[in-house]
């Protein structure tokens, strides 16, 4: 079973803002970015899933395949940090997170291990076949950890750009 994964396009957000689970709109460049994503898709998918957040649902709608929304594909919940500029976050909390990005639980939110566990539970329900996911950077990192056998401490730092498309074994 191949897993095809797309990160949403650029969200409409104030630069420097922490926005993991905030339900943001897309930018005015959405159609250009979404066209670029759609042009990469050449597989007939057995099933398509999307995060419930607007920036993913908009892309899933644009791509045009029927899809199912699954909350386990949402981005990491940054709790009390959501909607704040990174520079406004308590520096002691920020340093604790930087020191242990995998296990540090953001106040009122999740830690990265929670995301990996949530994504693992999602993978357990997937039927065989070619599957497309429209999701977020944190979820893509978790998928790569789970599918490629990476250490969670290494996978937490993998890059993922807006509109990226990857196929995982």
C-alpha positions in Angstrom: 0.0 0.0 0.0 1.5 3.3 -1.1 0.7 6.4 0.9 0.6 9.7 -1.0 0.8 12.7 1.2 0.3 16.4 0.5 0.9 19.3 2.8 -1.6 22.1 2.5 -0.8 25.3 0.6 0.3 28.5 2.2 -2.1 29.6 5.0 -3.2 33.2 5.5 -1.4 34.0 8.7 0.6 36.8 10.3 4.3 36.1 9.8 5.9 34.7 13.0 2.6 33.4 14.4 2.2 30.0 16.1 -0.8 28.4 14.4 -0.8 24.6 14.5 -4.5 23.8 15.0 -5.9 27.3 14.3 -8.4 27.0 11.4 -6.8 29.4 8.9 -7.9 30.5 5.5 -5.6 30.1 2.5 -3.8 33.0 0.7 -4.8 34.7 -2.5 -2.2 32.5 -4.3 -4.2 29.4 -3.4 -5.3 28.5 -6.9 -1.8 28.7 -8.4 -0.3 26.6 -5.5 -3.2 24.1 -5.7 -2.8 23.7 -9.5 0.9 22.9 -8.9 -0.1 20.2 -6.4 -2.8 18.8 -8.5 -0.5 18.5 -11.5 1.7 16.0 -9.5 -1.1 13.6 -8.9 -1.2 10.8 -11.4 -2.5 7.9 -9.4 -6.0 6.5 -9.0 -6.5 6.6 -5.3 -8.5 3.9 -3.4 -9.3 6.4 -0.7 -8.6 10.1 0.1 -8.5 11.6 3.6 -8.1 15.2 4.7 -7.5 17.0 7.9 -10.6 18.9 9.1 -8.8 22.2 9.1 -9.9 24.6 6.3 -6.5 24.9 4.7 -6.6 21.2 4.0 -10.3 20.8 3.2 -9.9 23.7 0.6 -7.1 21.8 -1.1 -8.9 18.5 -1.0 -12.0 20.2 -2.6 -9.8 21.7 -5.2 -8.1 18.5 -6.1 -11.5 17.0 -6.8 -11.4 13.5 -5.5 -14.1 12.4 -3.0 -12.6 12.4 0.5 -13.2 11.6 4.1 -12.3 14.1 6.9 -10.4 12.6 9.8 -9.4 14.6 12.9 -6.4 12.5 13.4 -4.8 14.2 10.4 -5.0 17.7 12.0 -1.9 19.6 12.9 -0.3 19.5 16.3 -2.3 21.5 18.9 0.0 24.2 20.3 -2.4 24.9 23.2 -2.0 28.3 24.8 0.6 29.3 22.2 -2.0 29.2 19.3 -2.4 32.6 17.7 0.5 34.1 19.6 3.7 35.4 17.9 6.6 33.1 18.7 8.3 36.1 20.3 5.3 36.5 22.7 5.6 32.9 24.1 7.1 32.5 27.6 10.8 32.1 27.0 11.1 29.4 29.7 8.4 27.3 28.1 9.9 27.9 24.6 13.3 26.7 25.8 11.8 23.6 27.5 10.1 22.8 24.2 13.4 23.3 22.2 15.2 21.1 24.7 12.8 18.2 24.3 10.6 18.8 21.2 9.3 15.2 21.4 8.1 14.9 25.0 7.5 18.5 26.1 3.8 19.1 26.4 2.9 22.6 25.4 0.5 24.0 28.0 -3.1 23.3 27.0 -1.9 21.3 23.9 0.0 18.3 22.7 3.6 17.1 22.5 5.0 15.6 19.3 4.7 12.1 20.7 0.9 12.7 20.9 0.9 13.5 17.2 2.9 10.3 16.3 0.5 8.2 18.4 -2.6 9.8 16.8 -1.2 9.2 13.3 -0.3 5.7 14.2 -3.9 5.0 15.3 -5.0 6.4 11.9 -2.7 4.2 9.9 -4.1 1.1 11.7 -7.5 1.6 10.1 -6.3 2.2 6.6 -7.4 -0.4 4.1 -5.0 -1.7 1.4 -4.6 0.4 -1.7 -3.3 3.7 -2.9 -4.2 6.3 -0.3 -3.9 10.1 -0.6 -3.8 12.3 2.6 -4.1 16.1 2.6 -2.5 17.2 5.9 0.1 19.2 7.8 3.9 19.3 8.4 3.7 17.7 11.9 1.5 14.8 10.6 3.9 14.3 7.6 6.8 14.1 10.0 4.9 11.5 12.0 4.0 9.5 8.9 7.7 9.4 7.8 8.8 8.3 11.3 6.2 5.5 11.2 6.6 4.4 7.6 10.3 4.9 7.1 11.4 3.6 10.6 13.0 6.9 11.6 13.8 7.7 15.2 11.2 10.1 16.5 13.9 12.5 17.7 15.2 12.7 14.1 11.9 12.8 12.3 10.7 15.7 14.4 13.0 18.0 12.5 12.3 16.9 8.9 11.5 19.8 6.6 8.1 20.1 4.8 7.2 23.0 2.6 3.7 24.2 1.7 2.3 22.1 -1.2 4.9 19.4 -0.8 3.9 16.0 -2.2 5.6 12.8 -1.0 4.9 9.1 -1.6 5.7 6.8 1.3 6.1 3.0 1.1 
